[in-house]
Amino acid sequence: MTNQNEQIIETLDEEGNKVSFELLDIVSVDDVEYALLLPQNEENEEGEILVMKLKKDGDEFSFEAIEDDEEFNKIAQYIEEIEDEIEE
């Protein structure tokens, strides 16, 4: 059963293979937007969520891997704080 509010995004990986993600949310940290993406493949049985930097070029959007550990840790901490607030 598909949730009507799901936003499925299809893109190409490094090898040119089509991959699909469900866009769970977009968060802004230090004026930079990050997308929370749930891979839509059979290998993601754990339900692991990817966090990628969201880049906008005109009307086009792209995702960029977060290479900097400090930047990634800041975003991960922000997301954990949001989850804690929701659980309370």
N, C-alpha and C positions, 0 to 999 in steps of 0.2 A: 504494500500500500504506500503510495507516495503522498507526502505532505504537500498541500497546495502552496504553502509558503516557502517551500524549498527553492533555493536558487542554485541551479547546477551550472557550473562553469566548465567548459571544455577547452583544453589547451594542449600544446605539444611539449613533450619532455626533451631532454638533451639529445636523445636518439631519434627524435621525430615521431615518436609514438603518441597517439591521442590518449590523454588522460582526463578523467572527470573528477571534479571536486564539488562538494556542497559548500557554498559560502555560508558559514555559520554566523559570522559577525565581522564588523570592521571596527577596530579600536584605534584611538588616536593617543599617541604617547609623544610628548615633546614636539607637537605639531607635525608628526609623521604618522601616516595611516598604515595600519597593518591589517591584513586579512587573516581570519581564522578559518582554515579550510579543512574539510573532512574528505580524505581520498575515498572515491567510490570504486574500490576494487576489492577483490576477494582476499588479497594479501593483508588487508587492513582489518583483520578480525578483532584486534585489540581496540579499535576505534580511536587510533592515535590522530591527533589534530596537528596540522602543520600551521606554522605562523610565517607569513611572508610579507615583505614590504610591498605596499601597493603604490605603483607609479602611474601617474596620469599624464598622457601626452595628447592634448586636445581632447577628442572624444574617446580615445583609445586608452584602455587600462592594461597594465602588465604587472606581473608579480616578479619580485626579485628576492633571492635567497638572502638571509641575514648572515653575513660573514663574520661580523664583529661579535665576540663573546660577550663583551660588556653591554652592547646594545641588546643582544638576545636575552641576557639575564635581566635587564631592566624591564623588558616586555613581559617575560615570564613572571616576574614578581608582580607586575601590574595585573596580569590575568588572574594570578592566585588571589590577590586582594579582592578582585571583583567576585570570584567564586565564593570566597569566604563571606562576603556581604550578602550574596544571594542565599547561601545556606542558612544564614541567621534569621 
